[in-house]
């Protein structure tokens, strides 16, 4: 490569890597795999070694990827959070071991092997045994303060057990989401009509950066801690300090081990490369660290990583196969999901015949054609997905994938909303998958909680013409069920009894069960508090809806659209006739009046109470919650990292600011 070519390639690589860093750390939406990213970085490292005159101080090889973003207070790291050097082969591990041996002058040393969790790194500060600060990795030297969010994670102790912990120390770890928790979260998002998260890592990272800690508390986040930092630690080795941290109350992974040499390290790597599918969470490799702290100190650091540690990254198992055709599945909310039909191929121990294509944007990103030879891998080791195309093998008759113009289920014209990735069928009143999906949602555990019926039973009842809407469930009789396959006298009686019991379900859950687009559990609870009957909600104006916290124009429009639909009006009347709880009157005797006549807007995160708790206090004392600052706002209850636009508007309009302590004093 000529010098001018090398310079241009270095500039291009630097720009591309910085863009991928932003997608990964800030947007939590990477567009390439870790392996592809590392290849780009390795190429840049190699070129900068050959042409050092083109290496710059702000090169990605000299920087830690940054997840800093607006909306959070940025705080310096007392101990920089550096990244680890990566390798995908055993030869480079042996080179690493040889460097350690030479640097330590052939003195004995041992390694600690740990799982490399696929989540978001966190640094926790404990002072006198209490959690006082939580910082993201940020750019390595500074991190975003997400203390209020981290305090909602059950596996992170707010206060430590008795022990010989330092009076002030940091402990670092990884916040992640289990596969089961991730799948449940995505099911709920799909039911609300939201796009699902791509993988557990993205969902954990994105959740950690939410501004509402009460919403964070509802997400299934978990945390493993794996490194202590303080001027003086109680034990001389990394492994002993981890064992002590566990006694103090920290969740430390049971899957770490001390190995006397590199052969032991390789045994650990081979074991977990084979057994990682059995774990309930994702890992993407193994971290290897020199165990003795004094030897770590002697080995020191490079500009962006410690010399005494390295990560061995597992390659995602991939397989090359042929894309035969694409099916388009219609979900409860009408969204079309393209599913690839593949030539069967063995992948991670199972035969894969189908894979997700997500949406039109993902298809365009990879330029996928029918007939292509495509690379398939298991995202999160569970769901097969297409990650690339071998264009050299593209046949001459390969054709681009096109979404159908009409719904494959009901024939209605397909639409795609401006700015949205998804195509959808708008025929929500007559499209069979949407009708069945609504009923399945209606009977689900967090909605009406009807036992004895499941998705297959709903399919059977729909096919037999016994139900078409959720209201039809309340007309079912024993005589309808007993003749059907899978039902006997007892099971039919249980199903009818459970349907009858569902009439006692509270109004907020009935509202969630209606399946109004964009109205999930949380929004349904807020609406039920603000409008304690279905008639009040149906008559609500756009301004009244927008005054409710977290209700924006899209949700307000969806609610009004639902209640203006004649079929939905008939459905509500049928629910009333069946005896469902469609109102939930507030007992006035339980309400205070200390905030009567006052309107509040809440912004930011708070130390003592979540935003949801503060809102409940305001409403219980007769105050009114607003979603936006206006001339009708009396107070802006301002927490840390509050929105700058709300603060500016409050100052412009002369709205009084309240701290958390000042607000609590009003109630004292």
C-alpha positions as CSV (number, residue, x, y, z in Angstrom):
1,X,0.0,0.0,0.0
2,X,1.3,3.4,-0.9
3,X,1.6,6.2,1.7
4,X,-1.2,8.3,0.4
5,X,-3.4,5.2,0.2
6,X,-2.5,4.3,3.8
7,X,-3.4,7.8,4.9
8,X,-6.8,7.7,3.2
9,X,-7.5,4.2,4.6
10,X,-6.5,5.4,8.2
11,X,-8.9,8.4,7.9
12,X,-11.7,6.2,6.6
13,X,-11.2,3.5,9.3
14,X,-11.1,6.2,12.1
15,X,-14.3,7.7,10.9
16,X,-16.1,4.4,10.5
17,X,-15.0,3.1,13.9
18,X,-16.1,6.3,15.6
19,X,-19.5,6.0,14.0
20,X,-19.8,2.4,15.1
21,X,-18.7,3.4,18.6
22,X,-21.6,6.0,18.7
23,X,-24.1,3.4,17.5
24,X,-22.9,0.8,20.1
25,X,-22.4,3.0,23.2
26,X,-24.8,5.9,22.8
27,X,-27.7,4.6,20.6
28,X,-27.4,1.0,21.9
29,X,-28.1,-0.1,18.3
30,X,-24.9,-1.6,16.7
31,X,-25.1,-2.2,13.0
32,X,-22.2,-4.7,12.7
33,X,-21.1,-7.6,14.9
34,X,-18.3,-7.4,17.5
35,X,-16.1,-9.5,15.3
36,X,-16.5,-7.2,12.3
37,X,-15.8,-4.2,14.5
38,X,-12.7,-5.8,15.9
39,X,-11.4,-6.5,12.4
40,X,-11.7,-2.8,11.5
41,X,-9.9,-1.9,14.7
42,X,-7.1,-4.4,14.2
43,X,-6.6,-3.1,10.6
44,X,-6.3,0.4,12.0
45,X,-3.8,-0.7,14.6
46,X,-1.7,-2.5,12.0
47,X,-1.7,0.5,9.6
48,X,-0.8,3.0,12.4
49,X,2.2,0.8,13.4
50,X,3.4,0.8,9.7
51,X,2.7,4.5,9.2
52,X,3.1,6.1,12.7
53,X,3.2,9.6,11.0
54,X,-0.5,9.3,10.3
55,X,-1.5,8.3,13.9
56,X,-3.3,11.0,15.8
57,X,-4.0,11.6,19.5
58,X,-7.7,11.3,18.9
59,X,-7.5,8.0,16.9
60,X,-10.0,5.3,18.1
61,X,-6.9,3.2,18.9
62,X,-6.1,5.7,21.7
63,X,-9.6,6.2,23.0
64,X,-12.2,4.3,24.9
65,X,-15.7,4.2,23.2
66,X,-18.0,6.7,24.9
67,X,-21.6,6.2,26.0
68,X,-21.9,9.8,27.3
69,X,-25.2,11.5,26.4
70,X,-27.2,14.5,27.4
71,X,-29.7,14.4,30.2
72,X,-27.3,13.0,32.8
73,X,-24.7,14.6,35.0
74,X,-21.2,13.7,33.9
75,X,-18.7,12.8,36.6
76,X,-14.9,12.1,36.4
77,X,-13.8,8.5,37.2
78,X,-11.4,8.4,40.1
79,X,-10.0,5.2,38.5
80,X,-10.3,5.3,34.7
81,X,-12.6,2.7,33.1
82,X,-10.4,1.4,30.4
83,X,-11.3,-1.2,27.7
84,X,-9.7,-4.6,27.4
85,X,-7.5,-5.8,24.5
86,X,-9.4,-8.5,22.5
87,X,-8.3,-11.7,20.8
88,X,-10.2,-14.4,19.0
89,X,-7.4,-17.0,18.7
90,X,-5.2,-19.0,21.1
91,X,-1.9,-17.9,19.4
92,X,-2.5,-14.3,20.6
93,X,-3.2,-15.6,24.1
94,X,0.1,-17.4,24.1
95,X,1.8,-14.1,23.0
96,X,0.0,-12.3,25.9
97,X,1.2,-15.0,28.3
98,X,4.8,-14.6,27.1
99,X,4.7,-10.8,27.5
100,X,3.5,-11.3,31.1
101,X,6.2,-13.9,31.8
102,X,9.0,-11.6,30.5
103,X,7.6,-8.4,32.3
104,X,7.5,-10.3,35.6
105,X,11.0,-11.6,35.2
106,X,10.0,-15.3,35.2
107,X,8.5,-15.0,38.7
108,X,5.5,-17.2,39.4
109,X,2.1,-15.8,38.5
110,X,-1.5,-17.1,38.1
111,X,-4.6,-16.0,36.3
112,X,-8.2,-15.4,37.2
113,X,-10.7,-16.4,34.5
114,X,-14.1,-14.7,34.4
115,X,-17.1,-14.8,32.1
116,X,-17.4,-11.7,29.8
117,X,-20.9,-10.5,30.2
118,X,-22.7,-8.9,27.3
119,X,-24.2,-5.8,29.0
120,X,-23.4,-2.3,30.2
121,X,-20.3,-1.6,32.4
122,X,-21.0,0.2,35.7
123,X,-18.8,1.7,38.5
124,X,-20.4,1.9,42.0
125,X,-19.0,4.0,44.8
126,X,-19.7,2.9,48.4
127,X,-19.0,5.2,51.3
128,X,-19.3,3.9,54.8
129,X,-21.1,0.8,53.5
130,X,-23.7,2.7,51.5
131,X,-24.1,3.1,47.7
132,X,-23.6,6.8,46.9
133,X,-22.9,6.9,43.2
134,X,-23.2,4.8,40.0
135,X,-21.4,5.8,36.8
136,X,-21.5,4.4,33.3
137,X,-18.2,3.8,31.5
138,X,-18.7,7.0,29.5
139,X,-15.5,7.8,27.6
140,X,-13.3,6.0,30.2
141,X,-12.3,9.1,32.1
142,X,-15.8,10.4,32.7
143,X,-19.1,8.7,33.1
144,X,-22.8,9.5,33.3
145,X,-24.3,9.4,36.8
146,X,-27.2,6.9,36.8
147,X,-27.4,6.4,40.5
148,X,-31.2,6.6,40.8
149,X,-31.6,4.0,38.1
150,X,-29.1,1.6,39.5
151,X,-30.7,1.8,42.9
152,X,-33.8,0.1,41.4
153,X,-31.8,-3.0,40.6
154,X,-32.5,-5.6,43.3
155,X,-29.1,-7.4,43.0
156,X,-27.2,-4.1,43.7
157,X,-27.1,-3.6,47.5
158,X,-27.8,-0.1,48.8
159,X,-26.2,-1.0,52.1
160,X,-23.6,-3.6,52.8
161,X,-23.4,-6.4,55.3
162,X,-20.9,-6.0,58.2
163,X,-17.4,-6.7,57.1
164,X,-13.9,-5.4,56.6
165,X,-14.8,-3.3,53.7
166,X,-12.9,0.0,53.1
167,X,-14.6,3.1,54.3
168,X,-14.6,4.3,50.6
169,X,-14.2,2.1,47.6
170,X,-15.4,1.4,44.1
171,X,-16.7,-1.9,42.7
172,X,-17.3,-2.5,39.1
173,X,-19.5,-4.9,37.2
174,X,-21.8,-5.4,34.4
175,X,-25.6,-4.7,34.2
176,X,-27.3,-7.2,32.0
177,X,-30.7,-8.7,31.2
178,X,-31.4,-12.4,31.3
179,X,-32.7,-14.1,28.1
180,X,-36.1,-14.8,29.7
181,X,-36.4,-11.3,30.9
182,X,-35.5,-9.9,27.5
183,X,-38.0,-12.1,25.7
184,X,-40.8,-11.1,28.1
185,X,-39.9,-7.4,27.7
186,X,-40.0,-7.8,23.9
187,X,-43.4,-9.6,24.0
188,X,-44.8,-6.6,26.0
189,X,-43.3,-4.1,23.5
190,X,-44.7,-6.0,20.6
191,X,-48.2,-6.1,22.3
192,X,-48.0,-2.3,22.7
193,X,-47.1,-1.9,19.0
194,X,-43.5,-0.8,19.8
195,X,-40.5,-2.2,17.9
196,X,-38.8,-5.0,19.8
197,X,-35.2,-4.6,21.1
198,X,-32.5,-6.3,19.0
199,X,-30.8,-8.2,21.8
200,X,-30.4,-8.3,25.7
201,X,-27.3,-6.1,25.6
202,X,-29.0,-3.2,23.8
203,X,-32.1,-3.4,26.0
204,X,-29.9,-3.3,29.2
205,X,-27.9,-0.4,28.0
206,X,-30.9,1.5,26.8
207,X,-32.8,0.9,30.0
208,X,-29.9,2.2,32.1
209,X,-30.0,5.5,30.3
210,X,-33.8,6.1,30.8
211,X,-34.7,9.3,32.6
212,X,-37.5,7.8,34.6
213,X,-36.2,5.5,37.3
214,X,-39.7,4.2,38.0
215,X,-39.8,2.8,34.5
216,X,-36.3,1.3,35.0
217,X,-37.5,-0.5,38.0
218,X,-40.0,-2.4,35.9
219,X,-37.3,-3.7,33.6
220,X,-35.7,-7.0,34.4
221,X,-32.1,-5.7,35.0
222,X,-29.5,-7.7,36.9
223,X,-25.9,-7.1,37.9
224,X,-22.7,-9.1,38.5
225,X,-19.8,-7.3,40.2
226,X,-16.2,-8.3,39.4
227,X,-13.5,-5.8,40.4
228,X,-12.7,-3.7,43.5
229,X,-10.7,-0.4,43.5
230,X,-9.4,1.5,46.6
231,X,-6.0,2.8,47.8
232,X,-5.9,-0.2,50.1
233,X,-7.8,-3.4,49.6
234,X,-8.3,-6.1,52.2
235,X,-6.6,-9.0,50.3
236,X,-3.5,-9.2,48.1
237,X,-5.2,-11.0,45.2
238,X,-8.1,-10.2,42.9
239,X,-9.8,-13.6,43.6
240,X,-9.7,-13.1,47.4
241,X,-11.1,-9.7,47.1
242,X,-14.0,-11.0,45.0
243,X,-14.7,-13.7,47.7
244,X,-14.8,-11.0,50.4
245,X,-17.1,-8.8,48.2
246,X,-19.6,-11.7,48.1
247,X,-19.6,-11.8,51.9
248,X,-20.3,-8.1,52.1
249,X,-23.5,-8.6,50.1
250,X,-22.5,-8.2,46.5
251,X,-23.7,-10.5,43.7
252,X,-20.5,-12.0,42.5
253,X,-20.6,-14.6,39.7
254,X,-20.0,-18.2,40.8
255,X,-18.4,-18.9,37.4
256,X,-14.9,-17.5,38.0
257,X,-11.8,-19.6,38.7
258,X,-8.1,-19.2,39.4
259,X,-5.8,-21.0,37.0
260,X,-2.0,-21.6,37.6
261,X,-1.0,-21.3,33.9
262,X,-2.2,-20.7,30.3
263,X,-3.2,-24.4,29.8
264,X,-5.7,-24.0,32.7
265,X,-7.0,-20.8,31.1
266,X,-7.5,-22.6,27.7
267,X,-9.4,-25.4,29.5
268,X,-11.7,-22.8,31.1
269,X,-12.3,-21.1,27.6
270,X,-13.0,-24.4,25.9
271,X,-15.5,-25.5,28.6
272,X,-17.5,-22.2,28.5
273,X,-17.4,-22.0,24.7
274,X,-19.3,-25.4,24.7
275,X,-21.5,-24.7,27.8
276,X,-22.5,-21.1,27.4
277,X,-25.9,-21.9,25.8
278,X,-26.9,-23.3,29.2
279,X,-26.4,-20.0,31.0
280,X,-29.6,-17.9,31.5
281,X,-27.8,-14.8,30.1
282,X,-25.5,-13.9,27.2
283,X,-21.7,-13.9,27.4
284,X,-19.4,-13.1,24.5
285,X,-16.1,-14.4,25.8
286,X,-13.8,-14.9,28.7
287,X,-11.7,-12.2,30.6
288,X,-8.3,-13.3,31.8
289,X,-6.5,-11.3,34.5
290,X,-3.3,-11.6,36.5
291,X,-4.4,-12.5,40.0
292,X,-1.9,-10.8,42.3
293,X,-2.5,-7.0,42.6
294,X,1.1,-6.2,43.1
295,X,1.9,-7.8,39.8
296,X,-1.0,-6.0,38.1
297,X,0.6,-2.7,39.4
298,X,4.0,-3.7,38.0
299,X,2.6,-4.5,34.6
300,X,0.7,-1.2,34.3
301,X,-1.4,0.1,31.5
302,X,-1.3,1.3,27.9
303,X,-3.2,4.4,26.8
304,X,-6.5,2.5,26.7
305,X,-6.2,-0.9,28.3
306,X,-4.4,-2.7,31.2
307,X,-1.4,-4.8,30.3
308,X,-2.4,-7.5,32.9
309,X,-5.7,-8.4,31.4
310,X,-7.1,-9.5,28.0
311,X,-10.5,-10.8,26.8
312,X,-10.8,-13.9,24.6
313,X,-14.0,-13.4,22.5
314,X,-16.1,-16.2,21.2
315,X,-16.9,-16.1,17.6
316,X,-20.7,-16.2,17.0
317,X,-21.4,-19.5,15.3
318,X,-22.4,-18.8,11.8
319,X,-23.5,-20.9,8.9
320,X,-23.9,-20.1,5.2
321,X,-27.2,-21.3,3.6
322,X,-29.6,-20.4,0.8
323,X,-32.6,-18.0,1.2
324,X,-35.4,-19.8,-0.5
325,X,-38.4,-17.6,0.2
326,X,-39.9,-15.0,2.6
327,X,-43.2,-15.3,4.6
328,X,-44.9,-12.2,6.0
329,X,-46.5,-12.8,9.4
330,X,-49.2,-10.5,10.7
331,X,-49.2,-9.8,14.5
332,X,-51.8,-8.6,17.0
333,X,-51.1,-4.9,16.2
334,X,-51.1,-5.5,12.4
335,X,-47.3,-5.3,12.0
336,X,-45.9,-7.5,9.2
337,X,-42.8,-9.4,10.2
338,X,-40.7,-10.9,7.3
339,X,-39.5,-14.4,8.1
340,X,-36.9,-16.1,5.9
341,X,-37.3,-19.7,4.8
342,X,-33.8,-21.3,4.5
343,X,-32.2,-24.4,3.2
344,X,-31.9,-26.4,6.5
345,X,-28.5,-25.8,8.1
346,X,-26.9,-27.0,11.4
347,X,-26.1,-24.1,13.7
348,X,-25.2,-24.2,17.4
349,X,-26.4,-27.8,17.7
350,X,-29.8,-27.3,16.1
351,X,-31.2,-27.4,12.5
352,X,-32.2,-23.9,11.4
353,X,-34.9,-23.6,8.7
354,X,-36.2,-20.1,9.4
355,X,-34.7,-16.8,10.5
356,X,-36.0,-13.3,11.3
357,X,-35.5,-10.5,8.9
358,X,-36.9,-7.9,11.3
359,X,-38.2,-5.2,8.9
360,X,-37.6,-3.5,5.5
361,X,-34.8,-1.3,6.9
362,X,-32.8,-4.4,8.0
363,X,-33.3,-6.1,4.6
364,X,-32.1,-2.9,2.8
365,X,-29.1,-2.6,5.2
366,X,-27.8,-6.0,4.2
367,X,-29.1,-5.8,0.6
368,X,-30.7,-9.2,0.8
369,X,-32.2,-10.9,-2.3
370,X,-34.2,-14.0,-2.8
371,X,-31.9,-16.8,-3.8
372,X,-28.9,-15.2,-2.0
373,X,-26.4,-17.3,0.1
374,X,-26.8,-15.7,3.5
375,X,-24.9,-15.9,6.7
376,X,-27.1,-16.9,9.7
377,X,-26.2,-16.8,13.3
378,X,-28.0,-17.1,16.6
379,X,-28.7,-13.7,18.1
380,X,-28.3,-14.1,21.9
381,X,-27.7,-17.8,21.1
382,X,-31.5,-18.2,20.8
383,X,-33.1,-16.5,17.8
384,X,-31.6,-17.2,14.4
385,X,-31.0,-14.1,12.3
386,X,-29.5,-13.2,9.0
387,X,-26.4,-11.1,9.5
388,X,-25.0,-10.8,6.0
389,X,-24.9,-11.9,2.3
390,X,-22.1,-13.5,0.2
391,X,-22.6,-11.4,-2.8
392,X,-20.0,-13.3,-4.8
393,X,-22.4,-16.3,-4.7
394,X,-25.5,-14.2,-5.8
395,X,-27.2,-16.0,-8.7
396,X,-28.1,-13.9,-11.8
397,X,-31.8,-14.4,-11.2
398,X,-31.8,-13.2,-7.6
399,X,-34.5,-10.6,-7.0
400,X,-34.9,-8.0,-4.2
401,X,-37.3,-8.8,-1.4
402,X,-40.4,-6.7,-1.6
403,X,-43.1,-6.3,1.0
404,X,-46.6,-7.3,-0.3
405,X,-49.0,-4.6,-1.4
406,X,-51.9,-6.3,0.4
407,X,-52.2,-8.2,3.7
408,X,-51.5,-11.9,3.2
409,X,-54.3,-12.7,5.7
410,X,-57.2,-10.4,4.7
411,X,-56.2,-8.7,1.5
412,X,-56.3,-5.1,2.8
413,X,-53.8,-2.6,1.4
414,X,-50.6,-2.5,3.4
415,X,-49.4,0.8,4.8
416,X,-46.1,2.1,6.2
417,X,-46.2,5.1,8.5
418,X,-43.8,7.9,7.8
419,X,-40.6,7.6,9.8
420,X,-41.5,4.0,10.9
421,X,-39.6,0.9,10.0
422,X,-42.6,-1.4,10.1
423,X,-45.3,-2.1,7.4
424,X,-48.7,-2.9,8.8
425,X,-52.2,-4.0,7.9
426,X,-54.7,-1.2,9.0
427,X,-57.7,-3.6,8.9
428,X,-57.7,-4.2,12.7
429,X,-61.5,-5.0,12.8
430,X,-61.5,-7.9,10.3
431,X,-58.0,-9.2,9.9
432,X,-58.0,-12.7,11.5
433,X,-54.5,-12.7,13.1
434,X,-55.3,-9.3,14.6
435,X,-58.7,-10.4,15.9
436,X,-57.2,-13.6,17.5
437,X,-54.2,-11.7,18.8
438,X,-56.4,-9.2,20.6
439,X,-58.3,-12.0,22.4
440,X,-55.0,-13.7,23.4
441,X,-53.8,-10.4,24.8
442,X,-57.2,-9.9,26.5
443,X,-56.9,-13.2,28.5
444,X,-53.2,-12.8,29.3
445,X,-52.0,-12.9,32.9
446,X,-51.3,-9.2,33.3
447,X,-54.7,-8.3,31.7
448,X,-57.9,-10.3,32.5
449,X,-55.9,-13.4,33.7
450,X,-58.2,-16.1,32.3
451,X,-56.9,-19.6,33.1
452,X,-57.9,-22.6,31.1
453,X,-57.6,-20.8,27.8
454,X,-54.5,-20.4,25.7
455,X,-53.4,-19.3,22.3
456,X,-54.2,-22.7,20.7
457,X,-57.6,-22.8,22.4
458,X,-58.4,-19.2,21.1
459,X,-57.4,-20.4,17.6
460,X,-59.8,-23.4,18.0
461,X,-62.7,-21.3,19.3
462,X,-62.1,-18.7,16.5
463,X,-62.0,-21.5,13.8
464,X,-65.2,-23.0,15.2
465,X,-67.0,-19.6,15.0
466,X,-67.6,-19.4,18.7
467,X,-65.7,-16.2,19.2
468,X,-64.7,-13.2,17.1
469,X,-64.2,-10.6,19.8
470,X,-63.1,-10.6,23.5
471,X,-66.8,-10.0,24.5
472,X,-67.8,-13.3,22.9
473,X,-65.9,-15.1,25.7
474,X,-68.6,-14.0,28.2
475,X,-71.3,-15.8,26.1
476,X,-69.5,-19.2,26.1
477,X,-71.3,-22.1,27.8
478,X,-70.3,-25.6,28.9
479,X,-72.3,-26.9,26.0
480,X,-70.0,-24.9,23.6
481,X,-66.7,-26.2,25.1
482,X,-67.3,-29.8,26.1
483,X,-67.6,-31.1,22.5
484,X,-64.3,-29.4,21.5
485,X,-61.0,-31.3,21.2
486,X,-58.9,-30.9,24.4
487,X,-61.9,-30.2,26.6
488,X,-63.6,-32.5,29.2
489,X,-66.2,-31.7,31.8
490,X,-63.7,-30.5,34.4
491,X,-61.5,-28.4,32.1
492,X,-64.6,-26.8,30.5
493,X,-66.0,-25.9,34.0
494,X,-62.6,-24.4,35.0
495,X,-62.5,-22.3,31.9
496,X,-66.0,-21.0,32.3
497,X,-65.3,-20.3,36.0
498,X,-62.1,-18.4,35.2
499,X,-64.0,-16.3,32.6
500,X,-66.6,-15.4,35.2
501,X,-63.9,-14.5,37.8
502,X,-62.3,-12.1,35.3
503,X,-65.3,-9.8,35.7
504,X,-63.8,-8.8,39.1
505,X,-60.5,-7.5,37.5
506,X,-59.8,-3.8,38.3
507,X,-60.5,-1.1,35.8
508,X,-56.8,-0.3,35.0
509,X,-56.2,-3.9,34.0
510,X,-59.4,-4.0,31.9
511,X,-58.2,-0.9,30.2
512,X,-54.8,-2.6,29.4
513,X,-56.7,-5.7,28.2
514,X,-58.6,-3.6,25.6
515,X,-55.3,-3.6,23.6
516,X,-55.4,0.1,22.6
517,X,-52.2,0.7,20.6
518,X,-49.4,2.2,22.6
519,X,-51.3,1.7,25.9
520,X,-49.2,-0.7,28.0
521,X,-49.5,-1.6,31.7
522,X,-48.0,1.6,33.0
523,X,-49.9,4.0,30.7
524,X,-53.2,2.1,31.5
525,X,-52.6,2.7,35.3
526,X,-52.0,6.4,34.7
527,X,-55.1,6.7,32.6
528,X,-57.3,4.8,35.0
529,X,-56.2,7.1,37.8
530,X,-56.9,10.2,35.7
531,X,-60.2,8.9,34.2
532,X,-61.8,6.5,36.7
533,X,-64.4,5.2,34.2
534,X,-64.5,4.1,30.6
535,X,-67.1,6.8,29.8
536,X,-64.8,9.6,31.2
537,X,-61.9,8.3,29.2
538,X,-63.9,7.9,26.0
539,X,-65.1,11.6,26.3
540,X,-61.6,12.9,27.1
541,X,-60.3,15.7,24.9
542,X,-56.8,15.8,23.4
543,X,-55.7,18.5,25.9
544,X,-57.0,16.4,28.9
545,X,-55.1,13.4,27.7
546,X,-51.9,15.3,27.0
547,X,-52.0,16.7,30.5
548,X,-51.4,13.2,31.9
549,X,-47.7,12.4,32.5
550,X,-46.1,10.4,29.7
551,X,-49.1,10.8,27.4
552,X,-47.9,12.3,24.1
553,X,-49.7,13.1,20.9
554,X,-49.2,9.6,19.5
555,X,-50.8,7.9,22.5
556,X,-53.6,10.6,22.8
557,X,-54.5,10.1,19.1
558,X,-54.5,6.3,19.5
559,X,-56.9,6.5,22.5
560,X,-59.3,8.9,20.7
561,X,-59.2,6.8,17.6
562,X,-60.1,3.7,19.6
563,X,-63.1,5.2,21.3
564,X,-64.4,6.9,18.1
565,X,-64.5,3.6,16.3
566,X,-68.1,2.2,16.1
567,X,-67.0,-1.4,16.5
568,X,-65.1,-0.5,19.7
569,X,-68.1,1.4,21.0
570,X,-70.2,-1.8,20.5
571,X,-67.5,-3.8,22.2
572,X,-67.5,-1.5,25.3
573,X,-71.3,-1.8,25.5
574,X,-71.1,-5.6,25.4
575,X,-68.5,-5.5,28.2
576,X,-70.8,-3.4,30.3
577,X,-73.7,-5.9,29.7
578,X,-71.3,-8.7,30.7
579,X,-70.5,-7.0,34.0
580,X,-66.8,-6.1,33.7
581,X,-65.3,-3.4,35.9
582,X,-65.3,-0.4,33.6
583,X,-65.1,2.2,36.4
584,X,-63.2,2.5,39.5
585,X,-64.3,5.4,41.7
586,X,-61.7,7.0,44.0
587,X,-62.6,7.0,47.7
588,X,-62.6,10.7,48.5
589,X,-62.0,10.0,52.1
590,X,-58.5,8.8,51.3
591,X,-57.5,12.0,49.6
592,X,-55.8,14.9,51.3
593,X,-56.1,18.6,50.3
594,X,-52.7,20.1,51.0
595,X,-52.0,20.5,47.3
596,X,-55.5,21.2,46.1
597,X,-55.7,23.6,43.3
598,X,-51.9,23.3,42.5
599,X,-50.5,21.9,39.2
600,X,-47.1,20.2,39.1
601,X,-44.6,19.0,36.4
602,X,-41.9,16.6,37.4
603,X,-38.5,16.3,35.7
604,X,-35.2,14.6,36.5
605,X,-34.3,11.8,38.9
606,X,-34.6,12.0,42.7
607,X,-32.6,10.5,45.6
608,X,-35.4,9.6,48.1
609,X,-38.4,8.8,46.0
610,X,-39.1,7.6,42.4
611,X,-41.0,9.9,40.1
612,X,-43.9,7.6,40.3
613,X,-44.0,7.8,44.1
614,X,-43.8,11.6,43.9
615,X,-46.7,11.7,41.4
616,X,-48.8,9.5,43.7
617,X,-48.1,11.9,46.6
618,X,-49.2,14.9,44.5
619,X,-52.4,13.2,43.4
620,X,-53.2,11.9,46.9
621,X,-53.0,15.4,48.3
622,X,-55.3,16.9,45.6
623,X,-52.7,18.2,43.3
624,X,-52.8,17.9,39.5
625,X,-50.0,16.4,37.3
626,X,-49.2,18.1,34.0
627,X,-46.9,16.6,31.3
628,X,-45.5,19.9,30.1
629,X,-44.6,23.3,31.6
630,X,-47.2,25.9,30.8
631,X,-48.8,29.1,32.3
632,X,-51.1,26.7,34.2
633,X,-48.1,25.1,36.0
634,X,-47.6,26.2,39.6
635,X,-44.4,24.2,40.4
636,X,-41.7,22.4,38.5
637,X,-40.4,19.6,40.8
638,X,-36.8,19.4,39.7
639,X,-34.5,16.5,40.2
640,X,-31.0,15.7,39.0
641,X,-30.4,15.6,35.2
642,X,-33.7,17.3,34.5
643,X,-34.6,18.2,30.9
644,X,-33.0,21.6,30.0
645,X,-36.0,22.6,27.8
646,X,-38.4,22.3,30.8
647,X,-36.0,24.3,33.0
648,X,-35.7,27.1,30.4
649,X,-39.5,27.2,29.8
650,X,-40.1,27.3,33.6
651,X,-37.8,30.2,34.0
652,X,-39.3,32.0,31.0
653,X,-42.8,31.7,32.4
654,X,-41.8,32.4,36.0
655,X,-42.8,28.9,37.3
656,X,-41.4,28.2,40.8
657,X,-38.8,25.4,41.1
658,X,-39.0,22.9,43.9
659,X,-36.3,20.6,45.1
660,X,-37.2,17.2,46.5
661,X,-36.7,18.4,50.0
662,X,-38.7,21.5,49.5
663,X,-41.6,19.5,48.1
664,X,-41.5,17.1,51.1
665,X,-41.5,20.1,53.4
666,X,-44.8,21.3,51.7
667,X,-46.3,18.0,52.8
668,X,-44.9,18.0,56.3
